[in-house]
């Protein structure tokens, strides 16, 4: 028998060169499926990392915003010290300027950037100011490996210390 490329094959050889077998096609589909699943997992992890990085960036910016405000008003540093809780309601500025008004505005920024459950602590000791911001990031830290991330396991804290 003569093939279209001009080469002669015996009938038994002709059956071997006719094309793909069903097994070959199934293996190719399996490899393609595994590759696509891997790509989907990679995309999911990329979204998780991006969201967590964004929250860390927001926490860093908020901490430096607080430190800049304290540096600008060093004589009133004691009025900035304390615990802050992120607020997502009642966030309308009243036009006054000072540590008390800044505290309310900063709590609104904290709540809008990192969620209503976020908290912060500002401490002052012997010329050093410490700002610690804690927020919930449930995507990570399954410490006890039970398959679920509790609030305590999911909390992230960013802390910065500076000398005035």
C-alpha positions as CSV (number, residue, x, y, z in Angstrom):
1,X,0.0,0.0,0.0
2,X,1.3,3.5,-0.9
3,X,0.9,6.3,1.6
4,X,0.3,10.0,0.6
5,X,4.0,10.8,1.2
6,X,5.0,8.3,-1.4
7,X,6.4,5.7,0.9
8,X,5.3,2.1,0.7
9,X,3.9,0.4,3.8
10,X,2.7,-3.1,4.4
11,X,-0.8,-3.4,5.7
12,X,0.3,-4.2,9.3
13,X,2.6,-1.1,9.3
14,X,-0.2,1.1,7.8
15,X,-2.3,0.5,10.9
16,X,0.5,1.7,13.2
17,X,1.0,5.0,11.5
18,X,-2.6,6.0,11.0
19,X,-2.9,8.5,13.8
20,X,-3.4,8.9,17.6
21,X,-4.9,6.1,19.6
22,X,-7.6,6.8,22.2
23,X,-5.1,6.3,25.0
24,X,-2.8,8.9,23.7
25,X,-5.6,11.4,23.4
26,X,-6.8,10.7,26.9
27,X,-3.3,11.2,28.3
28,X,-3.0,14.5,26.4
29,X,-6.3,15.7,27.8
30,X,-5.3,14.6,31.3
31,X,-1.9,16.5,31.1
32,X,-3.7,19.6,29.8
33,X,-6.3,19.4,32.6
34,X,-3.6,19.1,35.3
35,X,-1.8,22.1,33.7
36,X,-5.0,24.2,33.7
37,X,-5.8,23.3,37.3
38,X,-2.3,24.3,38.3
39,X,-2.7,27.6,36.5
40,X,-6.0,28.2,38.3
41,X,-4.4,27.6,41.7
42,X,-1.6,29.9,40.8
43,X,-4.0,32.7,39.9
44,X,-5.9,32.1,43.2
45,X,-2.8,32.3,45.3
46,X,-1.7,35.5,43.4
47,X,-5.0,37.2,44.4
48,X,-4.5,36.2,48.0
49,X,-0.9,37.5,48.1
50,X,-2.0,40.8,46.4
51,X,-4.8,41.4,48.9
52,X,-2.6,40.7,51.9
53,X,0.2,42.9,50.5
54,X,-2.3,45.7,50.0
55,X,-3.5,45.5,53.6
56,X,0.1,45.6,54.8
57,X,0.8,48.6,52.7
58,X,-2.4,50.3,54.1
59,X,-1.2,49.5,57.7
60,X,2.2,50.9,57.0
61,X,0.8,54.1,55.5
62,X,-1.6,54.6,58.5
63,X,1.2,54.1,61.0
64,X,3.5,56.6,59.3
65,X,0.5,59.0,59.0
66,X,0.1,58.8,62.8
67,X,3.8,59.3,63.4
68,X,3.9,62.3,61.1
69,X,1.0,63.9,63.0
70,X,2.8,63.3,66.3
71,X,6.0,64.8,64.9
72,X,4.1,67.8,63.8
73,X,2.6,68.3,67.2
74,X,5.3,67.0,69.6
75,X,4.1,68.9,72.6
76,X,0.8,67.1,72.5
77,X,2.2,63.6,72.1
78,X,0.4,62.4,75.2
79,X,-3.0,63.2,73.6
80,X,-2.3,60.7,70.8
81,X,-1.4,57.8,73.1
82,X,-4.0,55.2,73.5
83,X,-6.1,52.5,71.8
84,X,-7.9,53.1,68.5
85,X,-10.6,51.1,66.9
86,X,-11.4,51.1,63.2
87,X,-14.7,52.9,62.5
88,X,-16.7,52.5,59.4
89,X,-19.7,54.8,60.4
90,X,-19.9,58.3,61.6
91,X,-16.9,59.4,59.5
92,X,-17.7,63.0,58.7
93,X,-15.0,65.5,59.7
94,X,-16.2,68.5,61.6
95,X,-13.5,71.0,60.5
96,X,-11.6,71.2,63.8
97,X,-7.9,70.5,63.9
98,X,-6.2,68.9,66.9
99,X,-5.4,65.6,68.5
100,X,-9.0,64.8,69.4
101,X,-10.3,65.5,65.9
102,X,-7.4,63.7,64.3
103,X,-8.1,60.6,66.4
104,X,-11.7,60.4,65.0
105,X,-10.5,60.9,61.4
106,X,-7.7,58.4,61.9
107,X,-10.1,55.8,63.3
108,X,-12.2,56.2,60.2
109,X,-9.2,55.8,57.9
110,X,-8.2,52.7,59.9
111,X,-11.7,51.2,59.6
112,X,-12.1,52.0,55.9
113,X,-8.6,50.7,55.0
114,X,-8.4,47.5,57.1
115,X,-12.0,46.8,58.2
116,X,-14.2,47.6,61.2
117,X,-12.5,45.1,63.4
118,X,-9.0,46.6,63.1
119,X,-7.3,48.1,66.1
120,X,-4.3,50.2,66.9
121,X,-2.2,51.1,69.9
122,X,0.0,54.2,70.2
123,X,2.4,54.2,73.1
124,X,5.0,56.8,74.2
125,X,7.9,56.0,76.5
126,X,11.0,58.1,77.1
127,X,11.0,59.7,73.6
128,X,10.0,56.6,71.7
129,X,6.7,56.3,70.0
130,X,5.4,52.8,69.1
131,X,2.4,52.4,66.7
132,X,1.0,48.8,66.5
133,X,-1.9,48.2,64.0
134,X,-3.8,44.9,64.1
135,X,-6.2,43.7,61.4
136,X,-7.9,40.5,60.5
137,X,-6.5,38.6,57.5
138,X,-8.3,35.3,57.5
139,X,-6.6,34.0,54.4
140,X,-3.5,32.9,56.3
141,X,-2.2,31.4,59.5
142,X,-4.1,28.2,60.2
143,X,-1.8,27.7,63.2
144,X,-3.6,24.6,64.6
145,X,-4.0,23.0,61.1
146,X,-7.7,22.4,61.6
147,X,-8.6,23.7,58.1
148,X,-10.3,26.9,59.5
149,X,-8.7,30.2,60.4
150,X,-10.1,31.6,63.6
151,X,-10.0,35.4,64.4
152,X,-7.0,35.0,66.7
153,X,-5.1,33.0,64.1
154,X,-5.9,35.4,61.2
155,X,-4.8,38.6,62.9
156,X,-1.8,40.4,61.5
157,X,0.0,43.2,63.3
158,X,2.3,45.8,61.9
159,X,4.5,47.6,64.5
160,X,6.8,50.5,64.0
161,X,8.9,52.4,66.6
162,X,10.5,55.8,66.2
163,X,12.3,58.2,68.4
164,X,11.1,61.8,68.5
